[in-house]
């Protein structure tokens, strides 16, 4: 069956970005609920309780109450098919988050009304800005005393450098939170019972809130005069964000958000792969942005998460892995419905499919029907923390190497094999990643190991156009050089001063802090 472009354009592939505790998990659950993906009304379950948010799936996440892995949830809503890519909220997992943001077409930003713009949100917005990702903003927890909404918008504009167009506006806050007003629809929804009142000048409002309504009318008039109105093109260009107010835990203000989001958010966008690849193209292409081993302990499988960029995927299809030049038959793939993994029938651009593999696929791999494309912009970041791996039982060396290699291919940690010596070094962006690695090595590979301090300050990938010069550099700096998991050469600087001096001494060698896969 030939797919119509309408089926493709109905996809909305997005991520929720926020600082931990702003309400991402709560909002995710509500969105899934609206999409009919989970049968769970009412309030989100506590971190300490047995029932966890659908997006948390590893035992460790449950133990620690943090979201470690990214998961993918697909659900229908009003004629659209939404692909929500969950990102870990904890700062230590930022690389995973950054890469996930390369696979989306837009993002929802959640901000805590009392806390305003927080550090992690700033970092995530930086990543979104690199690709001009369209952002929709939800200001959460209006049921609590928070900051003045005008002040919050000012802060978003000045700190996140994106212009704000309020689409809904809160009527009161905290104990006196009465509802939200939709500036475009001229409609009030009441917090207490969900009643909808058409028109801000509706006498029903005077009747219900005789002491407050005049103040709201004045305030909204000011807001209309002083703030930007929503402009679809500027939103798509990532220059302007529509802003909604509400309370995720009370399921309030979310329908307005979701309705507009499905109307405005872009369908699958074209992408740079050496040439621009449009979603409407008929031949298949996609790239891998994440690898996850053993999501289901029963199956001990490894899954490569691939974003479909063009064409369509059908089970049994033969795909060309551009990096290796090999054709791979993919008998089955996995799509991600909210609560369980099920076999994909057909996946279209914007969809994420999971491909089972035995370590042959790495992050950044492009798959096509034969064309030599390479999707760009999936970064590797230089780790900031380094530990040497110490194995408790020397007999388990093989298992350790296999485990480490696989964990590092997933991309959360990076493996370095020094040119001299047999000790392996693991690098990470955050300390928690070492705990996760040790935990998983124990549980999934049966290896007890510890991560001990090592004198490495940072890593830089080195490159030099002059092969002779590179050889000279290698022989003079052997003790500080290592190969990473993809056999790329990296300089492990013991101190910042050493890095500075080495860079000065070798002006023709380039030292990269990030590496585009
Ligand atoms: P995160 O994924 O961004 O980290 O945030 P999460 O949804 O886990 O929410 C963080 C805390 O904020 C949770 O409380 C949650 O119940 C609360 N919360 C979310 N939305 C709202 C809201 O609209 N209003 C209010 N007042 N609180 C909200 P917690 O006590 O940390 O956890 P829990 O034990 O309730 O799960």
Boltz pocket constraint, residues with backbone or C-beta under 6 A from the ligand:
constraints:
  - pocket:
      binder: B
      contacts: [[A, 18], [A, 19], [A, 20], [A, 21], [A, 22], [A, 23], [A, 24], [A, 25], [A, 26], [A, 27], [A, 44], [A, 45], [A, 46], [A, 47], [A, 48], [A, 89], [A, 140], [A, 141], [A, 142], [A, 143], [A, 144], [A, 246], [A, 247], [A, 248], [A, 249], [A, 250]]
      max_distance: 6.0
